[in-house]
Amino acid sequence: MTGTADSGGALLRTALYSKHLAANARMVDFGGWDMPIQYGGIRAEHLAVRAGVGVFDLSHMGRLYVRGADALGLVQWLTTNDAGRLAEGRAQYSLICGERGQILDDIIVYNLGTELLLVVNASNRLKILAWIEEQQAGPLAALNAYIDDATFETAMIGFQGPQSERLLQEVVDVPLEHLRYYAVVHGNAAGHPALIARTGYTGEDGFELIVSAEAGPAIWDTLLEPRGGIQPMAAGLGARDTLRLEAGMPLYGHEIDENANPYEAGLGRVVKLAKGDFAGSEALTACADKGDQRRLIAFELTAGGVPRQGYPVRNGEVVIGSVTSGNVSPSLGTPIGMAYVPASLAEPGTEIAIEIRGKAIPARIVTLPFYSHKTRKIAAPPAPRS
């Protein structure tokens, strides 16, 4: 079903599907898409991103262009962050919340000048499109703005790792040295038009490219070519998950969902109540005034075991929460995870336990991120000459 809209319950395929099969990737259902979870092994792919470069198919993510004279007004109503402060060529992390302040999705908003782009999670794309349609039939009825869902017309490829800038510069025709974190530029990649953003979900320096679906396979092949003694490695969703966990980044369906509000998830920084009314703002104001009843925390096991989503979190004999994400960190070699616990028990250093197969394994609450790679300082562009 490459390049087609959702239909019939069959798994969707990205424009790079044949490339994954040719590489003997292990394919899984992810958000309704047939996606590679790994190629040669999650740990090897993870470490390749930490040391060199990993290449990811991100085409399952929804790409929704917002166009029309009131495009900004629509985005301001839909999202919690202040898109009005987003300069052309910049991006911001944001949330879309419902009327109760619940998190419907976490997204990236790009200001492309004549239009805005929302990149949404694959599993939430149809839900978000339905939510937008509902808002346009109600409070946004007077706005001159519309959504163009380009998910099936485009491919999205991640190029992540400490060597990403040096290697990608040989493929694209725009200078990357001064492209700031969360900045975006139009250019060409391997001779094809591309939107090139310095964004990612790995905790490393890196880029994400949006190109036409037709050009996707050729660009994928080009990005995997060895350069400067570095062999980029194709990486699947398994490595993407362990990388984002080490970096302390939330994943929808794990740390955030419709049962969570931004404040307890540690995302209050992207809720800008001062910008005025927006979807869910009244409920979020009440959440902010009430304070956290529970809080998302990070923990490390101090004994052996592998924490998994849903495992109980204990304080003595009392279950105080459950694990939202957990694994053994490939970079650190230690078991790590995140969980919700009562706010009164959420301070770093607090001793807790994770119940694994009926046994309480000692753990300690720590600060995020678990792993922080020293990213290259991006130089300021040279001053113009008079």
C-alpha positions as MATLAB code, in Angstrom:
seq = 'MTGTADSGGALLRTALYSKHLAANARMVDFGGWDMPIQYGGIRAEHLAVRAGVGVFDLSHMGRLYVRGADALGLVQWLTTNDAGRLAEGRAQYSLICGERGQILDDIIVYNLGTELLLVVNASNRLKILAWIEEQQAGPLAALNAYIDDATFETAMIGFQGPQSERLLQEVVDVPLEHLRYYAVVHGNAAGHPALIARTGYTGEDGFELIVSAEAGPAIWDTLLEPRGGIQPMAAGLGARDTLRLEAGMPLYGHEIDENANPYEAGLGRVVKLAKGDFAGSEALTACADKGDQRRLIAFELTAGGVPRQGYPVRNGEVVIGSVTSGNVSPSLGTPIGMAYVPASLAEPGTEIAIEIRGKAIPARIVTLPFYSHKTRKIAAPPAPRS';
ca = [
       0.000    0.000    0.000;
       2.926    2.321   -0.610;
       1.790    5.854   -1.321;
      -1.881    5.183   -0.651;
      -4.288    6.391    1.984;
      -5.414    4.215    4.882;
      -7.884    1.544    3.830;
      -9.064   -1.961    4.520;
      -7.064   -2.549    7.714;
      -3.962   -3.723    5.807;
      -0.592   -2.468    7.000;
       0.661    0.629    5.226;
       4.084    0.664    3.595;
       6.498    3.536    3.250;
       8.286    4.437    0.023;
      11.340    2.635    1.443;
       9.595   -0.670    2.138;
      11.427   -2.571   -0.608;
      14.769   -1.319    0.737;
      13.988   -2.825    4.136;
      13.056   -6.176    2.634;
      16.230   -6.214    0.541;
      18.243   -5.601    3.730;
      16.483   -8.538    5.484;
      15.011   -6.242    8.099;
      12.691   -7.704   10.713;
       9.364   -6.009   10.004;
       6.633   -5.287   12.564;
       3.294   -3.508   12.800;
       3.956   -0.041   14.186;
       1.056    2.380   14.273;
      -0.556    0.586   11.343;
       2.623    0.633    9.239;
       4.873   -2.279    8.240;
       8.159   -0.968    9.651;
      11.686   -2.295   10.308;
      12.389   -2.881   13.994;
      15.950   -4.003   13.291;
      18.314   -5.031   10.529;
      21.399   -6.732   11.997;
      20.714   -6.084   15.682;
      19.376   -3.327   17.927;
      22.535   -2.938   20.014;
      24.822   -2.603   16.982;
      22.481   -0.084   15.372;
      22.206    1.886   18.614;
      25.988    2.079   19.079;
      26.480    3.058   15.434;
      24.326    6.129   16.062;
      26.249    6.993   19.216;
      29.650    6.681   17.479;
      29.000    7.447   13.819;
      25.752    7.700   11.858;
      22.496    5.791   11.713;
      19.893    6.095    8.947;
      16.206    5.752    9.873;
      13.012    5.451    7.860;
      10.653    7.915    9.547;
       8.121    7.990    6.734;
       5.390    6.541    8.950;
       5.251    9.865   10.804;
       2.393   12.085    9.659;
       3.319   15.203    7.666;
       0.488   17.747    7.751;
       0.990   21.057    5.950;
      -1.119   23.954    7.228;
      -1.897   26.483    4.512;
      -4.058   29.536    4.004;
      -4.132   33.129    5.233;
      -4.992   32.018    8.795;
      -2.630   29.041    8.987;
      -0.838   30.463   12.016;
      -4.134   31.082   13.805;
      -5.129   27.449   13.301;
      -1.790   26.178   14.646;
      -1.943   28.560   17.613;
      -5.353   27.167   18.565;
      -4.350   23.542   18.101;
      -0.996   23.554   19.909;
       0.172   24.369   23.417;
       3.447   26.093   22.510;
       3.538   29.616   21.070;
       3.901   29.225   17.316;
       3.574   32.997   17.032;
       7.145   33.282   18.318;
       8.446   30.775   15.793;
      10.621   32.536   13.216;
      10.689   31.414    9.608;
      13.098   28.506    9.212;
      12.712   27.363   12.815;
      10.894   24.483   14.499;
       9.485   23.846   17.970;
       8.374   20.883   20.038;
       4.718   21.167   21.025;
       1.642   19.265   22.146;
      -1.911   18.957   20.923;
      -4.277   18.644   23.867;
      -7.964   17.898   24.191;
     -10.622   19.795   26.099;
      -9.694   18.075   29.376;
      -6.025   18.987   28.951;
      -5.197   15.420   27.973;
      -2.330   14.892   25.538;
      -3.641   13.893   22.122;
      -0.173   13.922   20.560;
       3.297   15.407   20.800;
       4.463   17.017   17.583;
       7.053   19.190   15.878;
       5.888   22.463   14.291;
       7.965   23.926   11.435;
       7.598   27.493   10.161;
       8.337   27.267    6.439;
       7.438   30.876    5.697;
       4.442   30.540    3.403;
       3.115   27.547    5.324;
       3.546   25.564    8.521;
       4.238   21.866    8.871;
       3.086   19.590   11.671;
       4.906   16.269   12.072;
       2.680   13.981   14.144;
       3.006   10.429   15.410;
       1.996    7.676   13.000;
      -0.526    6.104   15.368;
      -2.194    9.484   15.988;
      -2.383   10.932   12.480;
      -6.012   10.021   11.802;
      -7.031   11.071   15.305;
      -5.358   14.455   14.888;
      -6.918   14.978   11.460;
     -10.337   14.224   12.966;
      -9.640   16.596   15.878;
      -8.656   19.371   13.474;
     -11.804   18.794   11.431;
     -13.871   19.025   14.617;
     -12.198   22.293   15.587;
     -12.694   23.727   12.106;
     -16.386   22.920   12.343;
     -16.548   24.704   15.720;
     -14.271   27.395   17.181;
     -12.151   27.711   14.018;
     -15.005   27.924   11.530;
     -14.143   31.494   10.516;
     -10.460   30.805    9.822;
      -9.136   30.668    6.282;
      -6.840   27.670    6.726;
      -6.704   24.083    5.543;
      -4.678   20.913    6.061;
      -2.787   19.125    3.295;
      -1.834   15.617    4.443;
       1.394   14.871    2.529;
       2.242   11.681    4.424;
       1.824    9.405    1.405;
       3.395   11.780   -1.109;
       6.660   12.142    0.795;
       9.342   10.150    2.567;
      11.075   11.169    5.788;
      14.580    9.947    6.583;
      16.600   10.445    9.767;
      20.396   10.826    9.572;
      21.583   10.780   13.182;
      24.914   10.685   14.974;
      28.057   12.697   15.768;
      29.334   12.300   12.191;
      26.011   13.289   10.604;
      26.880   16.857    9.638;
      30.175   15.972    7.989;
      28.717   13.109    5.973;
      25.431   14.761    5.064;
      27.240   17.850    3.805;
      28.565   15.738    0.936;
      24.999   14.878   -0.079;
      23.163   18.201    0.244;
      23.758   21.543   -1.478;
      23.096   23.850    1.494;
      25.677   24.666    4.203;
      24.991   22.770    7.419;
      27.724   24.221    9.624;
      25.588   27.115   10.866;
      22.200   25.374   10.764;
      21.009   25.618   14.340;
      19.302   22.926   16.375;
      15.585   22.948   15.516;
      16.204   24.906   12.319;
      15.033   23.908    8.847;
      16.039   24.860    5.313;
      15.035   24.018    1.756;
      17.749   22.471   -0.385;
      18.631   19.460   -2.489;
      19.745   16.020   -1.348;
      21.490   13.860   -3.937;
      20.044   16.199   -6.555;
      16.443   15.982   -5.308;
      14.465   18.786   -3.583;
      14.470   18.261    0.172;
      13.428   19.874    3.403;
      16.416   19.519    5.741;
      15.912   19.981    9.492;
      18.404   19.747   12.346;
      16.040   17.716   14.504;
      15.937   14.178   15.824;
      14.842   11.732   18.477;
      18.116   10.093   19.491;
      19.926   12.496   21.807;
      22.622   12.952   19.144;
      23.291   15.660   16.634;
      21.456   14.828   13.454;
      19.091   15.725   10.673;
      15.726   14.744    9.270;
      15.001   15.021    5.550;
      11.592   15.223    3.897;
      11.662   14.376    0.206;
       9.234   13.143   -2.416;
       8.190    9.512   -2.124;
       9.623    8.900   -5.591;
      13.056   10.226   -4.608;
      13.114    8.472   -1.230;
      14.730    5.160   -2.287;
      17.566    6.841   -4.218;
      18.309    9.205   -1.326;
      18.202    6.280    1.126;
      20.835    4.455   -0.912;
      22.999    7.573   -1.141;
      22.858    8.176    2.605;
      24.026    4.623    3.265;
      27.130    4.968    1.097;
      30.445    4.981    3.049;
      32.179    8.355    3.262;
      35.358    9.499    4.956;
      35.988    6.097    6.486;
      32.518    5.991    8.058;
      29.893    3.410    7.079;
      26.412    4.704    7.957;
      24.210    1.942    9.311;
      20.515    1.429    8.653;
      18.757    1.526   12.025;
      15.278    0.359   12.929;
      12.629    1.339   15.444;
      14.228   -0.825   18.138;
      17.387    1.300   18.193;
      15.335    4.466   17.908;
      13.511    3.429   21.077;
      16.641    2.653   23.119;
      18.285    5.877   21.913;
      15.338    8.072   22.886;
      15.031    6.272   26.237;
      18.674    6.991   27.090;
      18.058   10.624   26.130;
      14.974   10.765   28.376;
      12.581   11.600   25.531;
       8.918   10.607   25.997;
       7.165    8.261   23.588;
       3.460    8.513   22.888;
       1.678    5.445   24.200;
       4.286    5.070   26.942;
       5.150    8.252   28.874;
       2.363   10.335   27.348;
      -1.172    9.537   26.248;
      -4.717   10.711   26.853;
      -4.442    9.784   30.533;
      -1.580   12.235   31.077;
      -1.400   16.004   31.222;
       1.713   17.979   30.238;
       2.676   19.051   33.751;
       2.895   15.607   35.307;
       4.806   14.432   32.210;
       7.433   17.141   32.761;
       6.353   19.009   29.630;
       4.922   22.135   31.211;
       7.681   24.133   29.503;
       5.856   23.797   26.169;
       2.495   24.973   27.528;
       2.290   28.732   26.959;
      -0.868   29.801   28.760;
       0.075   33.463   28.329;
      -0.509   33.308   24.567;
      -4.290   33.312   25.090;
      -7.075   30.806   24.544;
      -6.309   27.577   22.723;
      -7.708   24.061   22.707;
      -7.538   22.732   26.255;
      -6.161   25.946   27.765;
      -8.865   26.253   30.420;
      -8.271   22.717   31.667;
      -4.497   23.174   31.515;
      -4.756   26.347   33.587;
      -6.603   24.332   36.242;
      -3.910   21.627   36.070;
      -1.190   24.216   36.568;
      -2.999   25.737   39.550;
      -3.671   22.350   41.151;
      -0.088   21.107   40.988;
       1.239   17.641   40.233;
      -0.460   14.687   41.883;
       1.945   12.312   40.185;
       5.161   12.823   38.275;
       7.118   11.087   35.565;
      10.459    9.920   36.946;
      13.581    8.181   35.672;
      15.152    5.255   37.500;
      18.100    2.895   37.356;
      18.014   -0.628   38.740;
      20.731   -1.220   41.329;
      20.534   -4.990   40.787;
      20.031   -7.196   37.746;
      16.873   -7.391   35.701;
      15.181   -5.756   32.720;
      12.315   -3.350   33.476;
       9.456   -3.401   30.972;
       6.350   -1.320   30.385;
       3.622   -2.150   32.866;
       5.856   -3.600   35.592;
       4.755   -2.405   39.059;
       6.788    0.224   40.913;
       6.938   -0.307   44.674;
       7.699    1.726   47.747;
       8.167   -1.023   50.297;
       5.074   -3.233   50.085;
       2.957   -0.566   48.379;
       2.555   -0.342   44.599;
       2.942    3.345   43.751;
       3.009    3.264   39.950;
       4.043    1.351   36.859;
       6.904    1.432   34.388;
       6.187    3.350   31.181;
       9.421    2.376   29.349;
      12.394    0.259   30.335;
      15.378   -1.590   28.919;
      19.064   -2.233   29.421;
      20.935    0.822   28.169;
      23.241   -0.237   25.299;
      25.496    2.755   25.992;
      25.724    2.355   29.772;
      25.108   -1.357   30.243;
      22.676   -0.690   33.094;
      18.893   -1.280   33.341;
      17.001    2.006   33.066;
      13.423    3.129   32.780;
      10.750    5.725   33.365;
       7.575    5.559   35.423;
       4.836    7.629   37.042;
       4.876    7.823   40.843;
       3.222   10.116   43.411;
       4.814   13.578   43.354;
       5.772   13.195   47.022;
       8.027   10.244   46.144;
       9.559   11.627   42.942;
      12.765   13.247   44.181;
      16.059   12.029   42.675;
      17.851    9.695   45.056;
      14.632    8.130   46.353;
      14.928    4.349   46.711;
      12.147    2.373   45.044;
      11.755   -1.146   43.639;
      10.573   -2.556   40.327;
       8.604   -5.791   40.499;
       9.984   -8.206   37.902;
       8.354  -11.647   37.741;
       7.130  -11.320   41.304;
      10.458  -10.176   42.745;
      11.151   -6.636   43.975;
      14.372   -5.388   42.332;
      15.987   -2.376   44.048;
      16.083    0.845   42.019;
      16.907    4.502   42.521;
      15.271    7.610   41.041;
      17.766    9.616   38.949;
      17.740   12.780   36.865;
      17.378   12.783   33.085;
      18.941   12.227   30.675;
      20.480    8.855   31.426;
      23.041    9.431   28.708;
      24.116   12.766   27.289;
      26.486   12.877   24.345;
      28.523   16.048   24.070;
      27.179   17.521   20.856;
      29.239   19.816   18.707;
      28.744   23.498   19.401;
      27.188   25.016   16.304;
      29.140   28.082   15.280;
      27.374   31.377   14.693;
      27.322   32.456   11.049;
      29.984   34.985   10.077;
      29.049   38.646   10.428;
      28.220   40.371    7.150;
      30.981   42.527    5.709;
      30.303   46.206    5.175;
];
